[in-house]
Amino acid sequence: MSFRPAGNIFRPHALDNICWRCSRQMIAQLAPTPIPISISKLSTRSFSQAVSLRHVLRSTPIRLKAGYFISNELSIRNPGGIGHDVKSADPDHIPPHRRRRQKRRQQDAASSSSSGASVVEGVAATEDVLPPNASSILTTESTKQTSSFRRQLSLYLSLSKPRLTVLVVLTAMAPYALYPVPDFISPSIGLDTPSLSPLTLAFLTTGTALCSASANAFNMLYEPKWDAMMSRTRNRPLVRGLLSKRRALAFAFLAAITGVGGLYFGVNPTVAFLGFANIALYAGVYTPLKRVSWLNTWAGAVVGGIPPLMGWAAAAGEYATGDGSFEELLLRPESVGGWLLAALLFAWQFPHFMALSWSIREEYKAAGHRMLCWINPARNARVALRYSIAFFPICIGLCAAGITEWSFAVTSAPINIWLVHQAVKFWRHEGFKGSARGLFWASVWHLPAVMVLALVQKKDMWSKVWKSVVGEPALDDDDEEYYEDEDE
């Protein structure tokens, strides 16, 4: 290795292909131990003279100035574990792209340490990052509140798992709006009159939200010790001791009594029974079953399918001619639409939860929760794919049952295909290569998209809107006499 002139007589002191710092890097990588490099001879030598390798390897201390060859400043990392960090005394001399890269690395390190994400099976930690838990976010925000009332309100709201509660309420409201309203002909104006009551919808929404909040509070009361072992739940109020168990228990019972009572007196007894069943199954079956068997996921899917039945039974109760019993509202042939909507929510739980649980499977395992994501990852992926395919017959069944127009089967097909595509990737890679994250976000957007399409294409909705805007065609005298003869 030698330093030679560039071959240009006008640049006698320029280097050919290598600089001093680059030579240090090459020597550090080749040598088994760090070798101090001498420059005592080189300091008095012209660059036009050749230098041998032994002059470079002399063991005299390095006495370079901080700005020497600053354009080639770099951080040398040796794969064998021996490293040298060469940093400029003045950070302004660091090139902008390296400053941006260093800033990004610092941000990634800070976010990974705060969220507790870890690298599993050689996968980068950023691939397994999940959206923050709403209860944990509210708990953190409550500590920043200066008002005691706002702090307590945030803590109680975090007990209800607000994102999950909002989802439960929306899945109860959609079937209420999709219920096929019977046509009542007003003899005076001859138009279809509206039917569903806003007051009933208000009681349904409030009661369902309170039942969901109660079930979630009981869930947190049961497992604070195991919540502390998981990064997404360790910030919950009971884990951090920001709320006593006595107050949490009082909140859970108060929400249950108020919610079930509101559904009983404001809607009908069948909906109240379903609301109580939702609390009992989630807090009494699903939560303890998590530590016993992987069948807990199916129990949780049953809980997710109850809110659509609540919305359907609430709408059916307004037209019930009998006592409004469970059999009358949900076990008649015309109630098939409610069960199809419940099946849609039941099936949706699997691609959503299987993808979500895979990302934190090691935490589930450490906490002792029996989940397919770590017990049998291959089966976990197969279940997600199987229930993703089930959306095709469910959407077609809604059309055949007269709940939506047949166009719904066509417009929902691309969304279902997208979900199945992500589920196939999840099945092939068993969650790796970003497939778990892709299926999770596909499931997040799939459900609201399907629900909105169903509401927009409700059976006969647009024809009724058209009639209400344009009006019924006027009848001729002969037509009026015909209908009068028919009535006689």
Disulfide bonds with the S-S distance in Angstrom:
none
